[in-house]
Amino acid sequence: MSQQIAITGATGMVGTALTESLVKAGHQVTTMRRGTTQKDGSDLYWDPLNAGICDPAAATGIDAIVHLAGESIAGGRWTAALKERIRSSRIEATRNLVGSLSKLKTPPTTLVCASAIGYYGDRGADELTEESPRGEGFLADVCNDWEAEAAVAEELGIRVVTVRIGVVLSPKGGALSKMLTPFRLGAGGNVGNGNQYWSWIGLHDLVRILVEAVTNSDINGVINAVSPNPMTNRDFTKVLGKVLKRPTIFPLPAFVAKVVLGEMADALLLSSSRVIPQTLARTGFRFDHAELESCLRHELQLPG
């Protein structure tokens, strides 16, 4: 059945791919754009750090909202100012969005809110499921508070799905896009000792998971949006080198990463999170690219 779906962060890498997929499936998509007042047109305007949806009447008929917007966590060294923008763009924005939903005469039936596997922190080789406790650190704190704000929508009778997203693989953005140039030049290698687990997901399968979260009313609560096959950084590096047909003999020492990137290096490159998509397995969801080599070849459009 066709739905009217509004998306925050619709012009980003994930939002653009999700919009294309939903439209192709016959759904109507409304882009939620930043603004302090509702303007004419088919878009829905919202003010993330103040009022949420600017004109609740303009949201009439929205069946579901997918909330993807947020300051990039990989946009630079984590200064105090950037960390505050990361927090407010997720926690305050989600609080304001949910608050504005309470003003709707007929609120949407579903809220799908992005989160991240940063919730689990640095956990070594321990297998982590949706039932695992939160970890420690800045990202774990942000994700915990972010998810709590989204969960408030349940009090409005809205089905809330929180999607903890892993390392998204796509040449269009994110970690893989930054890795491609050095690896293609033969300058790629392990980060640190290479023993840390990276829990990854191809953009193609991430979009399929988000669509499932929107359209499957039996899903609620937390979903780990990761492949069922997390890999150590060392193994990830070997597979990427194989796919690109390049050597991977130039490691990035941990101390260099810390000097260049500061706290962000520990949280994004050196921490270890071996995350398993237990909820998706229970629903019977089937990944199109559960193996890393298949995923990379698909995303990079390389022959198998």
C-alpha positions in Angstrom: 0.0 0.0 0.0 1.3 3.4 -1.0 2.3 5.7 1.9 3.1 9.4 2.2 6.6 9.5 3.8 8.5 12.6 5.0 12.3 12.4 5.3 14.7 14.7 7.2 18.2 14.6 5.7 16.6 13.7 2.4 19.4 15.3 0.3 22.2 13.4 2.0 23.8 10.2 0.7 21.4 7.8 2.5 18.4 10.1 2.1 18.8 10.5 -1.6 19.1 6.7 -2.1 16.1 6.1 0.2 14.0 8.6 -1.6 14.7 6.9 -5.0 13.8 3.5 -3.6 10.6 4.6 -2.0 9.4 6.5 -5.1 10.3 3.5 -7.3 8.1 1.3 -5.0 5.2 3.7 -5.5 5.3 5.7 -2.3 5.0 9.5 -2.1 8.0 11.2 -0.5 8.0 14.7 1.1 11.4 16.3 1.6 11.7 18.0 5.0 13.8 21.2 4.5 15.2 23.5 7.1 13.4 26.8 7.5 11.7 28.9 10.1 8.4 29.2 8.2 6.4 26.9 5.9 6.8 28.0 2.3 4.7 27.2 -0.7 5.3 23.9 -2.5 5.4 20.2 -1.8 8.2 20.3 0.7 7.7 20.3 4.5 9.7 22.8 6.5 11.1 22.3 9.9 13.3 24.2 12.3 15.4 21.5 14.0 16.7 23.6 17.0 13.6 25.5 17.8 10.0 24.7 16.7 10.3 21.4 14.9 7.7 21.3 12.1 7.0 24.9 11.3 3.3 24.5 10.3 1.7 21.3 11.7 -1.2 21.7 9.3 1.2 21.2 6.4 2.0 17.7 7.8 -1.5 16.5 7.4 -1.6 13.1 5.6 2.0 12.1 6.5 2.0 8.4 7.3 5.6 8.0 8.3 8.7 10.1 9.1 12.2 8.9 8.5 14.6 11.1 10.6 18.1 11.0 9.1 19.3 14.5 9.7 22.4 15.3 11.8 25.8 17.0 11.8 28.5 14.8 10.3 30.6 13.0 13.0 33.5 12.8 10.5 33.6 16.4 9.5 36.8 17.3 11.3 38.5 17.2 14.7 36.1 17.0 17.6 36.4 20.4 19.0 34.1 21.4 21.9 32.0 23.4 19.4 31.7 20.5 16.9 30.8 18.1 19.6 28.0 20.4 20.7 26.7 20.7 17.1 26.8 16.9 16.9 24.8 16.6 20.1 22.2 19.3 19.4 21.7 18.3 15.8 20.5 14.9 17.0 19.2 15.3 20.5 17.5 18.7 20.4 16.4 18.3 16.8 14.7 15.0 17.6 13.1 16.4 20.7 11.7 19.3 18.7 10.5 17.1 15.9 8.7 14.7 18.3 7.3 17.7 20.2 5.8 19.1 17.0 4.2 15.8 16.2 2.2 16.1 19.4 0.6 19.2 17.8 -0.7 17.3 14.8 -4.4 16.4 14.8 -3.5 13.0 13.2 0.2 12.2 13.8 2.0 9.8 11.6 1.8 6.1 12.5 5.5 5.5 12.2 8.8 7.3 13.1 12.0 5.7 11.9 14.9 7.4 13.6 18.6 6.9 12.7 21.1 6.2 15.4 24.5 4.6 15.2 26.5 1.6 16.5 28.5 4.1 18.4 25.9 3.3 21.1 28.0 0.3 22.0 31.3 2.0 22.4 34.7 0.1 22.2 33.9 -3.5 23.1 36.7 -5.6 21.6 35.6 -8.9 20.2 32.4 -9.2 22.1 29.3 -10.0 20.0 26.8 -7.2 20.4 23.1 -7.4 19.8 20.2 -5.0 20.2 19.9 -6.3 23.8 23.5 -5.5 24.7 24.0 -2.6 27.2 25.3 0.8 26.0 29.0 1.5 26.0 31.0 4.4 27.2 32.2 7.6 25.5 31.0 10.6 23.6 29.2 8.7 20.8 27.6 6.3 23.2 26.2 9.2 25.3 24.9 10.9 22.2 23.2 7.8 20.8 21.6 7.0 24.1 20.1 10.4 24.5 19.2 10.6 20.8 17.3 7.3 21.0 15.5 8.4 24.2 14.1 11.5 22.5 12.8 9.4 19.6 11.2 7.0 22.1 9.0 9.8 23.5 6.9 9.5 20.3 5.6 6.2 21.5 3.5 8.1 24.1 1.7 9.6 21.1 0.8 6.1 19.8 3.5 6.2 17.1 5.4 3.1 16.2 9.1 4.0 16.7 11.9 2.1 15.0 15.5 3.1 16.0 18.1 2.1 13.4 21.6 1.8 14.7 23.6 2.2 11.5 27.1 0.8 11.0 29.9 1.9 8.7 28.0 2.7 5.5 29.9 1.5 2.3 29.4 3.6 -0.8 31.7 5.5 -3.2 29.2 8.4 -2.9 30.3 9.3 0.7 31.3 8.1 4.1 34.3 6.1 5.0 34.7 4.1 1.8 34.8 7.2 -0.4 37.7 8.5 1.7 39.5 5.2 1.5 39.3 4.7 -2.2 42.0 7.2 -3.3 44.8 6.0 -1.1 43.9 2.3 -1.7 43.8 2.8 -5.5 47.2 4.4 -5.3 48.5 1.4 -3.5 48.9 3.3 -0.2 46.2 1.6 1.8 46.7 -0.6 4.9 45.6 -1.4 8.4 44.5 1.3 10.8 46.4 0.7 14.0 47.0 -3.0 14.8 44.0 -3.9 12.6 42.4 -6.1 15.3 39.4 -3.8 15.8 36.1 -5.0 14.4 34.3 -2.8 11.8 30.6 -3.5 11.6 29.7 -2.4 8.1 26.6 -2.2 5.8 26.4 -1.5 2.1 24.2 1.5 1.1 22.0 -0.8 -1.0 21.1 -3.0 2.0 20.8 -0.1 4.4 18.2 1.4 2.2 16.3 -1.9 2.1 16.4 -2.0 5.9 15.0 1.5 6.2 12.2 0.7 3.7 11.5 -2.5 5.8 11.4 -0.4 9.0 8.9 2.0 7.4 6.6 -0.5 5.8 6.6 -3.5 8.1 4.3 -2.7 11.0 5.5 -5.7 13.0 8.9 -4.1 13.5 9.5 -1.7 16.4 12.2 -0.8 18.8 15.9 -1.1 17.9 17.4 -2.5 14.7 21.1 -3.0 14.2 21.6 -2.0 10.5 24.8 -3.9 9.9 25.9 -7.0 7.9 25.8 -10.3 9.8 29.5 -10.6 9.0 31.5 -7.9 10.8 35.2 -8.0 10.1 38.4 -6.9 11.7 40.0 -3.9 10.1 42.9 -6.2 8.9 40.5 -8.5 7.1 38.5 -5.5 5.7 41.7 -4.1 4.3 42.6 -7.3 2.6 39.2 -7.6 0.9 39.2 -4.0 -0.2 42.7 -4.5 -1.6 41.7 -7.6 -3.4 38.6 -6.0 -5.0 40.7 -3.0 -6.1 43.6 -5.2 -7.2 46.0 -3.2 -5.1 48.6 -4.0 -2.3 47.7 -3.0 1.2 51.1 -2.7 2.9 51.0 0.9 4.2 49.4 0.9 7.7 48.2 4.0 9.4 49.7 3.8 12.9 47.4 4.5 15.8 49.5 7.3 17.1 49.5 9.1 13.8 45.7 8.8 13.5 45.3 10.3 17.0 47.7 13.1 16.2 45.8 13.9 13.0 42.2 13.3 14.1 42.3 13.5 17.8 39.4 11.9 19.8 37.6 11.1 16.5 40.3 8.6 15.6 39.6 6.6 18.7 35.9 6.6 18.3 35.6 6.0 14.5 38.8 4.2 13.4 40.4 2.5 16.4 37.4 1.4 18.5 36.1 -2.1 18.1 32.4 -3.0 17.8 31.4 -6.5 16.7 27.7 -5.8 16.1 25.2 -8.5 15.0 21.8 -7.7 13.4 19.8 -10.0 15.6 16.4 -8.3 15.2 16.7 -8.4 11.4 17.5 -12.1 11.6 14.4 -12.7 13.6 12.2 -10.9 11.1 13.6 -13.1 8.2 15.2 -10.1 6.5 17.6 -11.3 3.8 20.7 -9.3 2.8 21.5 -8.9 -0.8 25.2 -8.5 0.0 26.0 -10.0 3.4 29.6 -10.7 2.4 32.0 -7.8 2.2 33.5 -8.7 -1.2 30.1 -9.0 -2.8 29.0 -5.7 -1.2 32.1 -3.8 -2.4 31.8 -5.1 -5.9 28.2 -4.1 -6.0 28.7 -0.6 -4.6 31.8 0.1 -6.7 30.1 -1.5 -9.8 33.0 -3.9 -10.3 32.7 -7.4 -11.9 32.5 -10.4 -9.6 
